[in-house]
Amino acid sequence: MAEANPRYAFTAGIGNTNNDLFLGYQSGRVYYYTNGVETDYSPTGYTPVVVDAHWTSYTIGNLVYVNREGRPPWYLLPSETKFRDLSAATYATPADKWDPTWTARIIAQCGGAVVALNVTKGATSYPTMVKTSSIVQTGQYPSSWDITTPATLATENILQSMDGQIMDACQLGSDLIIYGMREAWRMHADGSTFVYSYTKLSSAKGVLSTNCSVELDGKNYCFGIDDIWVHDGISEKSLCDKQTRDFIFRSLNIAQADKCFVQFNPRLNEIMFGYVSGDPLVKYQNVNGCNRAAVYNLTTETWTFDDMPSIFSYDDGPVSNLLTYATVPGSYEDIGGSYQDQEDGGKRVTVCLGDGSTEYGLQPTLYAFDVYGQGSVAPYPVDPNATAPVYLERTGLDLDELGAELRQYKLLRSIYPQARVDTAGGHSLMIAAGSSDDPGSDDAVYGEYQPYDGFENQKIDLNTEGRWLALKILWSDYRSFTLTGLDLDIKTTGGR
């Protein structure tokens, strides 16, 4: 990395492209990233200010905007290699300019205008203000922010009835949805003399922080303070069942909610909800960034949970890395992607910025969150320190479907996994069986883990007995395995 403490990754478009990756750091600097090289695109003469703050970005009118809360927004002209400070731009009159003392938490767009939300002017904060520019022309920054001249179409509106501050904003078609902690408003360019209309949605739900909503297929997926939910601007529903919701929000560290984010992974058709967790199964504890992601698969409508190596930001961007036999680290077997991918550096993959941790051997890094083996496109080796083991657990197995009564004891004698395991790394699939007499009050008591690889170990012999059974499965490698089911050798005994 160009610096320590990376904080924000965003993909935008320079000129006629829409496939350029930028990285923001705690110092406030922004770098352009290509083929493993970072080039400083910060404004000329920028003095670093080290602080953690909210970042947002948009491409509007073929200009890239990036905003870090606490300073004026920056913009990048298509033909230039340095961002510019919006307050230092040239305007027709002083009344048209973005004042150097103005800042915003969020930069977005609606109706062809740049939108600043949760605005501070000098020493005065307007946490529910929505401020819009004149309509932008392609390749140009806004010509005016002057709200006193109706012809500019620039506006200011304070959502007086909003409870708390504006937390986030997300596109929904041509509209902008503005989120508080427990409410949401629709901003619509209605063509009236007021330019925009604002309508409060009926849902009493909002989002945890900035970058905690994402637009997909005409809907917003939102990470709320007590639920993960989706809406289309009219109706809404929760994505979580009770067990999933309890697991997420019982362990979520609300004091670090500013680090939460939502990111869509198009290659896996999944939405990742990142947060800082204190759950007992989390791999990376006491790290600076997010250590847990609740992952919702849009195809199967199921949840899984990923360990995250101190992550601050996700996006979908290009990670080209042109290699030759002389420059490839290790061997081609250890590198993701294919020979064809070496000719096509424009492919996108989900990328994330991770902070360092001495305890876990993590370095400040731009990671590619890619599949392993077939289907991989990122031409980099796997980082085993940042890739946590796979852990599966199933408790409360009553075996009713086999005709065993609840009062009966079940003696589990053998397990025959329906699994395929890549043992090239020297690891086996580890399985442990446990039992309990009363799952309402007793935790399952497990035996030792036993290995399964499908070759030398084709089954697991046990002697586990109880009214309720449990299984733990551990895979400590980044290589692939599949598990489609388990055959069990069981004998039922007496009951009570």
N, C-alpha and C positions, 0 to 999 in steps of 0.2 A: 504494500500500500504506500501511497505517496506521503501519508501522515499517519499518526496514531489516531485512535478514536473516530473511525468512520461512523456516520450517523444516517445518511439518507441516499438511497439509490432511486433514480428515475430515468425512464426512457422517453425521449422526445424526438422531434424532427428538426433537422437543420436543412434549410433549403427544400429540396424536393424529396428528402428521405423522411422516414418516420422510424428510424431504427438506430438511434444514437443514445449511448448510455452515459450518464453523468453520475458522479459520486460527490456527495457533500460531507464535510467533516465538522467535528465539534468546533474547530477554529473558525468556521463559517466559509471557508474556501470551497469552491466547486471545481471539480476536474472532469475533463472529457476522457472517457476510457475506450480504448480500442486496441485489440491484439495484445493485451496485457500491459499496455503503456498508458500512463495517466498524464494528461497535459493540463496545466492550470488555466482555467477559463475565468477565474475571478477577475473583477474589474481592475484595471490598471491602478496601482497605488492603494489597493485595499489593505487595510490594517486588520489582521486577525483579531477576533474577539471570541475567546473560548467560553462557550456556554452551551448548555443543552436547551433547545427550544423546539417548537413545532415547525416542521418543514412541509411545504406544499409546492406543487408545480403544475403547469398547464402549457399546452401549445395553443395559441390563439392568433389567428391571422398570420400564420406561418412564422410567428415569433415564439421563442421558448421563454417562459417566465418561471422563475424559481423564487420562492419566498421563504425566508427564515424569520420567524417572529422576533420582533425587537429591532428591525432595521427596515428601510424601504425595500420594496421588491426589486429584483434584477430582471433584465430582459436581454435576450441574445438576438441580434440581427442575423439573417440568413447568411450573409457574406463575411461575418466577422468571427474571430476566435477568442473574443473576450465578452463576458457579460457586461452590461452597463447598469448603473444605478438609475432607477426610474425617476428619482427626484433630481437627478443631474441632467435629464434630457432637456432638449430645447423646445420651448412652447411659445405660442404666438403672444401670449400675455402672461403676466405673473399669476393672474387668477386661474389660468388653465392648468397650472403645474401641480404635480404631486409634491406636497411640501416635505422637506427633509425631516421634519419632526413627526411625520405621520408613519405609523406602522400598522400592520394587520396580522392577525393570527393565520388567516387563510386567504389564498388567492384562487379564484375560480373564474368561470365565464358563464354568461347567460345572454341570449339574444344578440350575440355578436359583440358584447362589451366585456371588458375586464371587470371582475367583481372582487372587491375586498370586503372581508367579513371580520367581525370582532376587532374594531378599529380603535387605535389610540392616536390622539392628536396632542402632541406635546405632553403635558402632564395629565391630561384628561383621558380617561378610558371610556369607551362606548362599547361595552361587551355584546350588545345586541344590534349594533349598527351594520347595515348593508350599504356599501358605497359602490356606485358603478361609474364607469368612465363613459366617454362618448363611444359611439360605435367605431370599432377599429377597421382600418383598411389593411388589405393584405400586404405584409412586409413592413408595416409601420406600427409604432407604439401608439397608444391613445393620444389624440390631439388635445383632449381637454378633460379635466376633472371638475370643471366649474359648474356648480349646481345652481348658480344665480342666473344663468343664461339658458332659457328653455331650449334654444336651438341646438345646444350641445348634446341634449338627451342624457347628460350626466345627472345622477340622482344620489340622494342620501335618504335612507329610511331606517328608523329605529323601531324594532319589534318590541313595542312597549309592554305587551302582555306576555312576552316570553319569560319564563321562570329560569333565572340563571343566565349563563352566557352561551353564545354560539360556540359549539364544539367542533362541528364538521359541516361540510357541504359536498354534495355528490350530484352528478348529472342524472336525470331521469328523462330520457328523450331530449327534447329541446328545453325542458325546464330544469331548474336547480332546486334540489331538496336541501333545506337548511335544518341542521339538527342541533337541538339542545340536549341536555342530559336525559330528559324524560318527555320530549316532544319533538315534532317535526313540522316544518312549514314548506309549502310549495311556492317558489318564486317563478312567475310566468311573465314573459314579455308580451303584454296584451295590446300594445299599440295605442293605448289611451294617452291622455295628457299627462298621466302619472308615469307612463312608460312601462312600469311593472306592477303586477298585482301580487299580493301575499295572502295565502290561505293556509290556515292551520289544519293539519291533517287530524283525523279523528282519533288516531292511535295515541296512547299516552306513553309511547316508547321513544327513546332517542339512542344516542351512542355514548360510549365511554370517553372518547377523545378524538382528536384529529386523525384522519386516515383510517377511521374505523367503519367505513362504508364503501361499497363498490357497486357499480352498475353492471348488470348482466342480463341480457335477454328481456329488457323492458322492466326490470325489477332492481331494487336496491337491497343488498344483503348487508345487515347491520349488526355490529357488536355492541350490544346494549349493556347497561349497568347490571341487569339481572336476567337477561335473556339474549339469545342470538336469534334474530328474526328477519323476515323478508316481507317486502310490500311492493305494490305496483302503483302507489299513489292513491289507491282507493281502499283496497283491502289488505290486511296483513295477517301473518301467521308466525308462530314459533317454529324454528327448525329442530328444537331439542325436545326429547322426552324428559320425564322427570329425573331419571337416573343420570342422563348426560348433563342436564342443567345443574344438578346438584354437584356433580364431580367438577365441573368447570368453575362455578361461582363460589363453591365452598373453599377452594384453594387459591382463587385469583387474588392477587395483591392489589387492592384498589388504590393504595398509596402510590403505586407505580403504573397507574392506568395510562399515563401519558406515553408509555412505551408500547401500548397495544396497537395493533394494526389489522387490516383485512387485505388479503391478496388472492386473486384468482390465478390458478395454475391451469392454463388451457390444455396442456399436453396430457394431464391426468384428469381433467374436468373436475377439479376439486377447488374448494374455497378454504383458505387457511386463515384461522383467527388466532393471531399470536398474542401471548400475554405472559406475565411473570407469575409463576405458580409455586406454591409451597406444598404440592401434593407429594405423598411419600414415595411415589414411583419415579419422580423426575430425576434425570441423570445429572444435569448441570445445575448444581445448587449454588446460591450466593454469587451469581454472576451479574454483570452490569445490565445486560440486555434481556430480551425475552428468552425463556427457557422451555416454553411449552406452546404447541400449536394444536388447537382443536380443528380437525380437518373433516370437512363435510363433502362427501362425494355426490355430485349432482346426478350421476347415472344410477347409482344403487340406493341413494338417499340414506347412507349409513355414515357413522362417525368412527374415526380413529384418532389417536393422539400421538403426535410426534415430539421427540425431544429436540430442542433447538439450542445450538451452542452460542448463547449470548448474542442474539440477533436483534438488530435495531430497525431494519428496513428490508422490505421485499419489493421486487418488481419483475417484470418480464422483459428481458433484454438480450442483446447479442453478446456472446462471450467468445469471439473468434480467437484462435491461437494457432498461427501457422507453424507447423512443425516439419522437421526433416529428420532423417536418420541420425544426423549429427546433433540435433537439439532436443530430441525427445527424451524426457527424463524416464529412466528405467527402460521398460519395453513397451511395445504397442499393445500388448495384452493388458497392461495396467492402465491404459489411457482410454477415456471415454470417447465416443464418436467413431467415425469410420473414415476411410480414405476419401469418400465423397464429401464428407463434412469438411475436410481440409480445403476443398474447392468452393465451399459454400459457407463463408463465415457470417452470413446474415441471419442464420437460423436463431430463433429466440429460445431461451430457456429461462425458467424462474431463477432469479439471482437474489442473493441476500447478503447484507453487510453484517459481519460479526465482529464483536470486540474480543480482546485478548483475555486469557485466564491462565496464570501460571499453574494453578492446581490441576487443570485439565489439559495442559499443553496446547492451548489455543492461541493463535496469533490474530491480530487485526487483519481481517481477510474479506475479500469478495468471494463468496461461495457460489457455485452453480448447483442448484437443487435439482439434480438430474436422476434419472433411473440408472441402474447398474446393468451392464451387459447389453443385450439386444434392445435397440430403441434409444440408447444413449446418444446425445449429440454434443456434449461438452467435452472438448479435447484436453482434459486435465486428469491427473490421477486422483483417486479417492483420498480424502483426508480421514483416516481412521479415528483420529482424536475428536473430530467433529461429527462422527457418525455413530450414534448410540446403538446399543444392542436392541433387538426386537424382543418384546416381552408380551406374552399372552397369558391370561388367567381366566379360568372359568370355575366358579364356585356354585354350590347348591344344586349339584346334579342329582335329581331324585330318581331318574330312570323309569318314570311312569310309563313312557312310551313302550318300554319293554315288558310291561306287565308286572313290574316289581312294586309291591305296596310300600307306602311311606314308612310303615312301622317295621319293615324288614331290614335286616342288615345285609349289605352287599359286600361280598368279598371280591375285590379286583385282583385278578391273578396275572393278567398279561395285557399289554397294549400293542396293537399292530397299527402304527401310523400309516396313513395313506399320504406319503410325502416323498418329495424329491429334493435332495440336498446337494448343493455345490460344495464339495469337500476340498477344493483346491487350496483353500487357506488353512487346512488342517483342523477345522472345527466340525463338530457334530451338533445336531439338534438335541438340546437337553430338555428332558421331560421329567417332571416330578408329580407324583400323585399324592393326594391328601384326602382326609375324611373328617367328618364332624357328625356328632349325634344330634345337634340342634343348631342350625345355621342362624337362628334368631338371637342366640346368645354366645355361641362359641365360634371362634375362628377355626378354620380348617387346620389340622396338624399335618404337615407335609413330611414325606420321606426325602431322601437324597435325590438330587438330579441324576438321571441316567442317560447315556448317549444313544442316539439313533442316527445312523448314516445311510441305511438302506443296503449296505454291503456287508461289512463285518457284523454290524448290529442291526438285525432285521426286525427285532421285536424287543420289548422291555418286559422283564419278569418282575412281578410285584407280590406283595402280600398285604394289601391295604383294605381295611374293613371299616365300615361305618354306615349310618343311615343315609348320609349325604356325602357325595364324593366331590372332589375338586382336582383340577389339573393346572399346572404351571408349565409353560413352554418358553425356553430361552434360546435365542439365536445370536451369538456374539460375533458375527462376521457381517461384512457389508455385502458379501456375495448373495446370490439368490437362493431361495428355497420356496417350495410350494407345499401347502398342507390343505388338503381337501376334506379330510375326515379322519376318524379313528375307529378301528375295530377294537372292542373290549371283550376280554374273556372274564365273565362275571358269574359268580355263584351266589344265589340268595340263601340266607340262613334264617335263624329265628328272629322274631320281632317282639316288640313290647309296646 
